[in-house]
Amino acid sequence: MQLGLDLGLQNVEIEGDSLTVIKKLQKKTDDKSEIHALVRDRLCLQGGFRICQFKYGFRDINKVAHMLAKKGFKKGEQWDIMITLPEDIAAEVEKDCKRISANWTDELQRWKLEDRELKRGKKGR
């Protein structure tokens, strides 16, 4: 979340593959579990965004985050995410962007269809 704020992002959607964690992050209250520090940080940082959503996604959706975490733990491998991404991660980000774009296109088509149906329904009355 801090990276998003540093980049000046206004609207963020954070996906995770742990339903328990996502549910805790979606709540508007503090938490007393083992991850209370994470939840508290979210409460502090979330206000910096216009829109901040937490969504559950299966592990395959979360592949980029998993790859970043894995690379981050490897010894002797240093790189700055703000400057460049390793090729394998960049390729996965590109796949993610295409998936998101396709989903948004499908959603937009659905909205347009619903809008047309609503307009037809009003004319028929």
N, C-alpha and C positions, 0 to 999 in steps of 0.2 A: 504494500500500500504506500509505503514511503517513496518507493521508486515512482509510482504513479503521480504522487504529489510533486516530486522533484521534476518530473517531466511536464508538469502543468496540465495533466489530464483532468477533464471535468466529469466525465462519465466513465465508470469502470464496472466491469462484470468480472468477479473473481470466482473461478471454478475450483472445486476441490473434489477429491475422490473419497473423502471420509464424510459420510452422511451425518455422523455425530458432531463432527467439528463444524460442518456447514450449518446445522441446526442451531448450535450455540452462537455462531457468528451472526445468524439472522435475528436472534433475539435482541431486544433493545435494552436489556438489563445486564448488570454485572454477573459474573459467573464464579462459582466457588470450586470448580473442578480443577484437575491437574493442569488444564490449559488456561487457567484464569488470566495469566499475564497476556496471552495472545488475544483473548477476548477484550481485556481492558485496553490494549493497544488499539484494537479495532474501534472501540468506542471513541478513543481520542482522535484517531486519524480519519475516520469516516466523515466527519464534519467538513473536511477540506475538499470534498467532492460535491458536485451538484447532484449526481446520482451514483450510488455505490450499492451494487447488488452482489449477493453471495449465492452461488448456484452449485448444486450437486451435479457432478458428471462422472461417468464411469472412467476407469483408469485410462482407457485409450484416448479419451478426450483430454486428459491431463498429461499427455506425453511430454510436451515441451517443458513443463515445470519439473517433471521427473528427471528429464535429461539434464536440465540446468542444475538440479540438486546433486545428481550423480557426479557431474563434471566438477562442481564446486568442492566436493569432498576428495577428489583425486589429488594426491600429493604431486607437487612439482608442476602443476598445470595452472598457469595464471593468465587471465584475460579480463578485459573490462567490457562488461555487457553494454555500456554506454558508447563504446567505440566500435566493437565488432562482435559478431557471434561466430562460434565454431561452425564450420560448414554443415555438419550433420544437424545441428540445432536450427540453423537458418533454413535448411530444407524442410524441417518439420514445422517451423513457423509458417512457411509458405503454404504447406498443406493445410494447416490450421486456418489460415486466412481464406483459402478457397472454400473450406468447409463452412466457415462462418458466413462468407458471402453467399454461398448456395442456400444456407438456411434463411438468411435475410431475404433473398430473392423469393423463395417459396412463401415466406411469411407475408411479404408485400403483395404477392399475387393473391393470397388468401384474403387479405384485407380488401383489396380492390374488388374481388368477387363478392364478398359480403356487402360492401358498399353499394355495388350495382344491384344486388338483390334487395337491399333495403330501399333503394330509390324506386325500384320497380314495384315493390309492395306499397309504397306511399302513393304512387301514380294510380294503382289499381283500385284504390279505396274510393 
